[in-house]
Amino acid sequence: MHPAAEHSPLGKSSAYISTYSPELLFPIPRAAKWAELGLTAETLPYQGVDFWNCFELSWLLPSGKPVVAIGEFAIPAESPNIIESKSFKLYLNSLNQTVFADSAALLAVLQRDLSAAAGKAVGVRVRSLQAVAEEGISALPGSCIDDLDVQVDSYEHPRPELLRCDRTQTVEQSLHSHLLKSNCPVTGQPDWGSVVVQYRGAALDPASLLAYLVSFRQHADFHEQCVERIFLDLQRLLEPEYLTVYARYVRRGGLDINPYRSSRAIAADNRRLVRQ
């Protein structure tokens, strides 16, 4: 477990406060998890963003009438801190009985508080239900590898040694799987997700990628670190010209988390999937 997480509200009984309480936000430094992967803030081999989407965002107008909306929060992958998920939910719930003049006033407060917690500027959008509905349901790019016939007998820890590639071939392709699952390192609750791998480099064996992804099934780690581990393992194997790895996780408590990591600048697609 992350040394800071044991002091967070995660896995503990918490009162739900319905009036504005920014002190509920609990930052967790990324440095310890980076160190596990042999990284520091100065040596990150990727850039990216963590998209958090809130489907339970609500506040009061000056008239007392409630508003509901969907919040999108873009936390830079290189920010010093992640925000512990339960504290994030508690903070957002504290807006429920709080009056804001309009969505712009709410937006300013969200940007200020979340940027302070993350340690770097956080992008915020407050969107109407209609706007999100009009986007529809998205599909992942490339080929789905989930129907490949693989033998699996290891679920406790990621096994990069399962990955195989053909260095005599250089390919450019996108692969995805909906079989990613890991567990919260604090509560043990399952985290369900879909993952995309896009790259140009040595030809990755799709069946070996599937077996590797399934090996995360009982692994305990945060969403962001799972994606970073996948990125690093593939980078070491493929030595690619470019590599992008991202995951779209199923929401819990009205929040989903979607980490994107890439060796180059990308326009990250934050449209929801059918499970989200």
N, C-alpha and C positions, 0 to 999 in steps of 0.2 A: 504494500500500500504506500502511496505517496506520503512522505512524512508530514506534510501540511494537512492532508485530507482528514486525518483523525480529529482535527480540531474544528472541522467544518460541520454544518448541520446534516450532512449526508448520512443516512442510516440512523438518525436520531429523531425522536418525537419533537415536533416543532409546532408552535402556535402560528396560525395564519393571521397576519396583520393586514388589514385592508385599507390603511392610510399610509401615505408616502413615507417609506423608510429605506433610504439609500444605504444605511449602515448594514443592511442585511446581506449585501453583496460580499462574497468571500473569495478573494483572489488566491490562486494557487500558482506559485512560480513554476515556469516550464523547465527551469535549469536542471532540476534533479532528474527529470525524465530524459532530457537531452543528454545528460551525462551517462545514463544507462545505455544510450545508443552511440556513445562515443562522440557526442557533439557538444558544441558550445554556441552561444549566441553569435560568435564571430565566425563559426565554421559551418553554418547551416548550408547544405547543398541544394536547397530548394527555396522556393518562394510560394506564397499561397495565402489562403484565407480559410477561416472557419465560419461557415454560415450557420447561424442559429435562427430558426423560424419559430415564432410564438403564435399559436392559434387560440390563445386565451387572453388576448390583450383587451383590456376594458378600462374606462375611466368615466368621470362625470363632467358634463358641460355645466357652465354657470347656472343654468336653469334647473340643474339636478337630474337631467335626463342622461341615462348612460349611453355610451357609445361602445361598439365592439369593432375590432379591426384585427389585422394580421401584421405582426412586427417582423422585420428582417434585420438581423444584426450581423455585420461583417467584421470579424475580429482578425487582424493580421496574424499570419502564422508565426511571425517573428516577434510578436508582442511578448513582453517579459512574463505575463501571467495568462493563464486560462481563468475562467470564472466558474467556480464550482456550480454544478447544474442545479442542485436543490436550492442553493442560495439565490440563484438566478430566478427560479420559479417563485420563491418567496418574495423577492423584490418586485417582480412583475405583478404578483397578487396584491402587493401593497398599494398599487395604483387604482384598485377597483373602486374605492370610495373617495378618491382624490379628485378635486376639481381642477381642470385645465381649461383655459379660455378657448383653445382650439387644438387641432392636431399638431400645429407648428410649435406651440408651447410645450406639448408633451415631447415632441421630437427633440427639442433643445435639452430638456432634462435627461432624456435617455442617452443622448450623445455625451453629455457631461459626465454622468454617473458611470456609464459603461467604459468610457475611455479612461477614467480615473482608475477603475478596477483592473482593466487590462494592461494599463501602463503605456498605451499607444492609442492613437485615434481610432475609434470604432465607427464604421459606417452604419447608419440607421435609416430604415424606411418604414413608414407606417402606411399600410395599404388597405384599401377597402376590400370587403369580401368580393364584390363584383369584379374588381380589377384582377384579383387572384383567380377567380372562377373563369374569367375570360382566357386566361393562359392555358387552362386545361391541364391534363395529365401528361407528363413527359415520359419519354422512353430513353433508355440508356443507349449510347452509340456502340457500334461494332457488333461483334459476334458474342452470343451468350454461350458460355462453356458448361452450363449446368447439366446438360444431358450426356456429357462424356462419361464413359464407364471407367471409374477409378476405384481402386481398393484403398480403403482408409482404415487405419487402426490406431491413430494417434490424434488426441484432441486437447491435450493439456497445455502444450506450449507451441508457439510457431516453429516450424521446421524448414528453414531455408534450404537445407540439404536436399529436400525433395524437388526443388526447382531444377529444370533441365532446359538447355538451349542448344541450337545448332549454330556454331560460329562460322560455318561455311556459307551461311545465308544471311543477308541483311534484308529485313522486312520493315514495313511501316504498317502498324495495325492497332485496332482498338478491340479489347476483350473485356467482357464484364460477367459478373456472377452475382446472384441474389442469395448465395449460401453463406455469406459472411455472418458470423456470430461470435461475440466475445462476452465477457461478464464484467460488470462493474467491480473495480478492485476494492470497493468499500462495502457495498451491500450484497454483492454476489448476484444481483439481478441480471437477466440476460439483456444484451444489447444486440438488436437485429439490424442488419444493414445490407446494402448492395454496393458493390465496389467496381470501379472502372480502372483499367490499365491501358494507357495509350503511350506508344513509344515508336522510335525508329532505332533499330539495332539488331543484334543477333536474334535469330528466330526462336522465340520462347515456345516451349512445348505446352500447349493449352492444358493438357491433362495434368501435367506436373503443377501448373499454376493452381488448378482446382484443388488438388490434394493439399497443396501448401495453404490455401485459404481456409480449407476445412480444419486444418490443424490449429487454427485460432479458436475453435469452438468452445473450449473450456478455459481459454487464456483470460487472465484478469488484467485489464488495463483500460485506460480512458480511450474514447473514440479517436482523439487526435494522435495519441501515441501508436495506436494500431496502424493507422494510415502511414505514419512516418516510418514505422518498422517495415511495412510492405514496400514503401518507396526505396528505402536503403537496401533491403535485400535484393530487390530487382536491379537497382543501380549497380550493385557489386557484381551481379551475375552477367548482366547484359552489356555493361559499359556503353550505354546508348548515346546517340546523338542528342536525343531529348527523351524525357520521361515525365509523364503525368499520372498520378494516382489520386483518385478521390473516392469517397464513400458517402452514400446517402443513407443515414440511419433512421429507423422508425422512431417516431416521437414517443416521449414519455412525459406525463404531466403537462401536456400541451406544448412541449418544446422538442424539436428535432435538431440534431447537430450534424453538420455536413463538412468535414475537413477536405480541403483541396491542397495538394502539394505537387509542385512542378519544377522542373529544371529551367523553365522559361516562363515568360509572362504569358498568361492565358486570360481569356474572358470566361470566367467561371459561370456555368449555367446553374441557377438556383431554382429552377422549376421543379415542383414536387413530382414524385413517382406515385404509382398506384398504391403502394403500401404506406405512403406518407399522408 
